[in-house]
Amino acid sequence: MVDTKSTFQFTVNPAQAVEFITEALFAGLVPMMTSSPGTGKSQIVKKIAKNLNLELIDIRLSQMESSDLNGLPRFTSDGKAEFVPFNTFPIESTPLPAGKDGWLIFLNFRASV
């Protein structure tokens, strides 16, 4: 069982970041990469997507509203509310993109200082 409360923080160069993040993905973990703006995070993720033949979904969270992620609300026939998601993220029934083995979702955010 994986201890989901453990975090590891260390400094790496871009090549090491590609290697470590790839290993984390294959281990079923969700990596988090932090760095100052302009240090190459997007390029690292693009490299990983290319290496693994994945379609990259690059989401800039600082430019989105919560409804952009949840979808828009609607009422069902029984009077309950549900969200209708946008097609930003693949779901189980979404076919793989042509020539790709899956998706890599990059949630890019800029933390407030």
Secondary structure, 3 states (H helix, E strand, C coil): CCCCCCCCCCCCCHHHHHHHHHHHHHCCCCCCCCCCCCCCHHHHHHHHHHHCCCEEEEEEHHHCCHHHHHCEEEECCCCCEEEECCCCCCCCCCCCCCCCCCEEEEEECCCCC
